């Protein structure tokens, strides 16, 4: 009796293990170029206070993810393995100054948000970027970034790259 029960269990297990089961495909990083444009108010310093000039700098940007690399920090327990993904990307910022004043734009960080403008990742630049935009002209800046996320699905939720910075009349 025990032998037949063991035989039946082995037969069931071998049948179950030999069945083809669908395998999940790994997510693919979205490397399409994304575009976004927004205006930024231009301030003017008057002693210790900032005054709104009523003018705006148009900030257009394109950005995309270029590549990714899976990371594993080596920490594991019986429930999970901690891993992440490092993503490299690039961006171009074009600042158009329609005013008669030269403008200084200082960029501190990039904020990646989802379709509802909910922040997903803040990328603080290694050093602030200062761009002088001459009166009635355009300035272009090109840069790269490297971010670490939990997985590629999080990266694929990012739809816009916002700029955290300040535009002011050059002194």
N, C-alpha and C positions, 0 to 999 in steps of 0.2 A: 504494500500500500504506500509506504513512504517512498519507495523507488518510483512508482508511477506518478506520485505527486511531484516529486523532484523533476521527473522527465517532462511533465506537463508545464511546470514553471520554466524550465530551460527552453522548451519549445516556444512558449509565449514570449520570453525575453529575447530569444534569437529572432523571432519574427518581428517583434517591435523594434529591435535595434537595426534590422536590415531594411526596414522601410525607408524609402526616400522621404526626407522631410525638407520643406523649403528652408533656405538659408536667408538670413537677413542681409541686405546689401549695406555696405558702409555708406554713411552720408557723404555727399560730395560738396566740397566748398564752392560756394557761389562766387565766381571770379568776374562777373559782369561789372562793367563800369557804371557807377551810380553818379547822378548829377543833382545838384541842389544849389539854389541861389536865394540869398536873403540880404536885406539891407541892414546896415549897422549905423546908429546915430554917431555923429561926429561932435565931440565935446571940445571946449576951449578952456584952458586954465586961466583963471583970474585970481592971482595971488594964491590963497589956500583953497579956493573952491573951484569946482568944475561947473561950467555953464553949457547948456545945450544950445548948439548953434542952429538947430533946425535943419541942418544938412545931413545927408546920408551917404555912406560909402556902400556901393553894391559889391557884395562878396559872393562870387560864383565859385563853386568847387566841383571837381570830379575826383572820385576815389574808387579804389577797388582793392580786393584781396589778391595777392599774387601767389602765395604758396602757404603750405602749413606743414607742421611736423608734430607727430604724436610725442608726448612726453610721458614719462613714468618716473615718479620721484622715488620709487623703490619701497614706499610704505605700503604694506599690505597686511590685512588680517583675515580672519576666516570669513568675513562678510563681503569685503570689497577690496579692490586695488585702486589706490588714488592715482589718477592720471589726468592729463590735461592736453591741450593742443596749443602750440605756439604758431601764430599767424603773422605773416609779413604782408604788408600792403604799401601802397603808394598813393599820393594825392597831389593835385594841382589846385592852387588857389589863385583866382584872378580878382584883383581889387580894382574897381573902377571909381575914380574920383571925379564927379561932375562939377565940383566947386572951383572957385578961383583961389583957393588956399591949398598949400601943400599940407598933406595929412600924414601923420605917423600912425601906423597900425602895429600894435604889439599883440602877438599871439602867445597864449600861455598853455592851452591844452585843447585837445580834440575830444569831443563827446559823441560817442556812437549811440544812436537811439533806434528804437523799433518804429513800426508804422504808426503807432499812437504817440510818438515823441517821448516815450518812456526811456530814460537813460539805461543803457546796458553796460557800457564801459567808458571810463574816463582815462584818456591817455595824456598824461602830463609830459610835455615836451622836455627833453633833457636840458635844454636851455631855451629861454624865451626867444621868439623870432621877431625882429623889428624890421618893418618894411616901410620905406618912405614912398608915398604915392604922390607924385607931382600934381599940381592943379590941372584939371581937365585931361587927365591921362589914366593909363592902366598899368598896374604892376602885377607880374606873375611870379609865384613862388611854388617850387616843387619840393616835396619832401617824402620821407618814408616813415613807417611806424612798424612796431613789432609788439603784439599784444598776446597775452595768455588767457585762454578761456577754458571752461570745463569741457566743451566739446564743439564740434563743427556746427551742430544745430543752433547753438547760441549765436555763433557768428552769422549764420544765414538769416537770423531774425533782424539783423542790423540793416536799416534802410537809408539812414541819413547820417552824415557826419556834420556836427555843429562845431562852431568855432567859439572858444572862450578867449576873449581878448578885449582890447580897447582901441578906439580910433579917436585921435585928437589932432587939432590944428598944430602943425609944427611951429615951434617957437623960434 
